[in-house]
Amino acid sequence: MKKVSASTIERLSMYLHLLREMAADGVTKISSEELAAKCGTSAAQVRKDLSFFGTFGKRGLGYSVDELIKALRGILGLERRWRVALVGAGKIGAALLAYQDFARQGFDIVAVFDVDPKKIGKEWHDLTIQSDDQMELALRAGIDIAIVAVPAEAAQAVVKRITGAGVRAILNFAPTKLNVPDTVAVKTVNMAMELEGLSYALVNDTRGPRTVNTRPAASAGMRDSNG
């Protein structure tokens, strides 16, 4: 299989979410042109993105919405459930834990860690906040993905412990670049950069606000390298 870019994977995820919405509205067929229009891309791009993974749909007939949803779920690894640990029980951590779509999509937050003695032992939804002293042991017990929601100055040290415990996928909310081994995938969510992208769209588009992809290529990468 050809190397697939992070931007392609992001578009596949966007296609999947839109297809789910259409399926809920009773739509059974869709063309690449229609899907592209909803995603703000081109029909050629839709077809190219899907072509990395096989042949879908029939020329002149479009795609079966249900079949394409099933295919995209398989491509994105959503046919199984993933065990997730949340590191950082602050405001961002609380919002993430309350986000119900994680569980709906197969991502189960099963552990929460923090360094604050005032928070340790408190109940968060169905979980008890654990001391970060227990983190490595819990991660080695079978965590697939770690979410890092700690201050920027603490993030690199936390990530070093996470990767040392064998976790190979990290969703990072700390506003800092992380250095990780080549075998570890990192997705960084930088909310300030997202807002900057929106401000650029507002001051540079005389047609008024519209749907735009504001995520810069650097923050969309699947791995922050050491370079």
HUHU-V906748 format. One record per backbone hydrogen bond with DSSP energy under -0.5 kcal/mol. NH is the residue of the N-H (numbers start at 1). CO is the residue of the C=O. E is the energy in kcal/mol with one decimal. If there is no record, write none. Layout:
nh:NH co:CO e:E
nh:NH co:CO e:E
//
This chain:
nh:9 co:5 e:-1.8
nh:10 co:6 e:-2.3
nh:11 co:7 e:-2.0
nh:12 co:8 e:-2.4
nh:13 co:9 e:-2.2
nh:14 co:10 e:-2.1
nh:15 co:11 e:-3.0
nh:16 co:12 e:-2.4
nh:17 co:13 e:-2.1
nh:18 co:14 e:-2.3
nh:19 co:15 e:-2.7
nh:20 co:16 e:-2.2
nh:21 co:17 e:-1.8
nh:22 co:18 e:-2.3
nh:23 co:19 e:-2.8
nh:24 co:20 e:-2.2
nh:25 co:21 e:-1.1
nh:26 co:23 e:-1.5
nh:27 co:22 e:-2.7
nh:30 co:63 e:-2.0
nh:35 co:31 e:-2.4
nh:36 co:32 e:-2.5
nh:37 co:33 e:-2.2
nh:38 co:34 e:-1.6
nh:39 co:35 e:-1.3
nh:40 co:36 e:-1.2
nh:41 co:36 e:-2.1
nh:46 co:42 e:-2.0
nh:47 co:43 e:-2.5
nh:48 co:44 e:-2.3
nh:49 co:45 e:-2.8
nh:50 co:46 e:-2.1
nh:51 co:47 e:-1.9
nh:52 co:48 e:-0.8
nh:52 co:49 e:-0.7
nh:53 co:50 e:-1.9
nh:54 co:51 e:-0.6
nh:58 co:62 e:-1.8
nh:61 co:58 e:-2.5
nh:62 co:58 e:-1.6
nh:63 co:30 e:-3.7
nh:65 co:28 e:-2.4
nh:65 co:63 e:-0.6
nh:68 co:64 e:-2.5
nh:69 co:65 e:-2.3
nh:70 co:66 e:-2.1
nh:71 co:67 e:-2.2
nh:72 co:68 e:-2.7
nh:73 co:69 e:-2.4
nh:74 co:70 e:-1.8
nh:75 co:71 e:-2.3
nh:76 co:72 e:-2.6
nh:77 co:74 e:-1.1
nh:78 co:73 e:-3.1
nh:82 co:106 e:-3.4
nh:84 co:82 e:-0.5
nh:84 co:108 e:-3.1
nh:85 co:145 e:-2.4
nh:86 co:111 e:-2.9
nh:87 co:85 e:-0.6
nh:87 co:147 e:-3.2
nh:88 co:86 e:-0.7
nh:88 co:113 e:-3.0
nh:94 co:90 e:-2.4
nh:95 co:91 e:-2.1
nh:96 co:92 e:-2.4
nh:97 co:93 e:-2.5
nh:98 co:94 e:-1.6
nh:99 co:95 e:-0.5
nh:99 co:96 e:-1.0
nh:100 co:98 e:-0.9
nh:102 co:99 e:-1.2
nh:104 co:100 e:-1.6
nh:105 co:101 e:-1.9
nh:106 co:103 e:-1.3
nh:107 co:102 e:-3.0
nh:108 co:82 e:-2.8
nh:108 co:106 e:-0.7
nh:109 co:107 e:-0.7
nh:110 co:84 e:-2.7
nh:110 co:108 e:-0.8
nh:111 co:84 e:-0.9
nh:112 co:128 e:-0.5
nh:113 co:86 e:-2.4
nh:114 co:130 e:-2.0
nh:117 co:115 e:-0.6
nh:119 co:116 e:-1.5
nh:120 co:116 e:-1.9
nh:121 co:129 e:-2.9
nh:122 co:119 e:-2.2
nh:124 co:127 e:-3.9
nh:125 co:123 e:-0.5
nh:127 co:124 e:-3.1
nh:129 co:122 e:-2.7
nh:130 co:112 e:-3.1
nh:132 co:114 e:-1.3
nh:134 co:131 e:-2.0
nh:135 co:132 e:-1.2
nh:138 co:134 e:-1.9
nh:139 co:135 e:-2.8
nh:140 co:136 e:-2.4
nh:141 co:137 e:-0.8
nh:142 co:139 e:-1.5
nh:143 co:139 e:-1.9
nh:144 co:83 e:-2.2
nh:145 co:83 e:-2.0
nh:146 co:169 e:-2.3
nh:147 co:85 e:-3.3
nh:148 co:146 e:-0.6
nh:148 co:171 e:-2.8
nh:149 co:87 e:-3.0
nh:149 co:147 e:-0.7
nh:154 co:151 e:-1.5
nh:155 co:151 e:-1.0
nh:155 co:152 e:-0.6
nh:156 co:152 e:-0.6
nh:158 co:154 e:-2.0
nh:159 co:155 e:-2.9
nh:160 co:156 e:-2.2
nh:161 co:157 e:-1.6
nh:162 co:158 e:-2.3
nh:163 co:159 e:-2.9
nh:164 co:160 e:-1.8
nh:165 co:161 e:-1.2
nh:166 co:163 e:-1.5
nh:167 co:162 e:-1.7
nh:170 co:185 e:-2.6
nh:171 co:146 e:-2.6
nh:172 co:170 e:-0.6
nh:172 co:187 e:-3.0
nh:173 co:148 e:-3.0
nh:173 co:171 e:-0.5
nh:176 co:174 e:-2.5
nh:180 co:178 e:-0.6
nh:180 co:224 e:-1.0
nh:184 co:181 e:-1.9
nh:185 co:168 e:-2.8
nh:186 co:222 e:-3.0
nh:187 co:170 e:-2.6
nh:188 co:186 e:-0.5
nh:188 co:219 e:-0.6
nh:189 co:172 e:-3.1
nh:190 co:188 e:-0.7
nh:191 co:189 e:-0.8
nh:194 co:190 e:-1.7
nh:195 co:191 e:-2.1
nh:196 co:192 e:-2.2
nh:197 co:193 e:-2.1
nh:198 co:194 e:-1.7
nh:199 co:195 e:-2.6
nh:200 co:196 e:-2.2
nh:201 co:197 e:-1.9
nh:202 co:198 e:-2.2
nh:203 co:199 e:-2.1
nh:204 co:200 e:-1.6
nh:205 co:201 e:-1.2
nh:206 co:204 e:-0.7
nh:208 co:205 e:-1.4
nh:214 co:212 e:-0.9
nh:216 co:214 e:-0.5
nh:219 co:216 e:-0.5
nh:220 co:216 e:-1.1
nh:221 co:217 e:-0.5
nh:221 co:218 e:-0.7
nh:225 co:223 e:-0.8
//
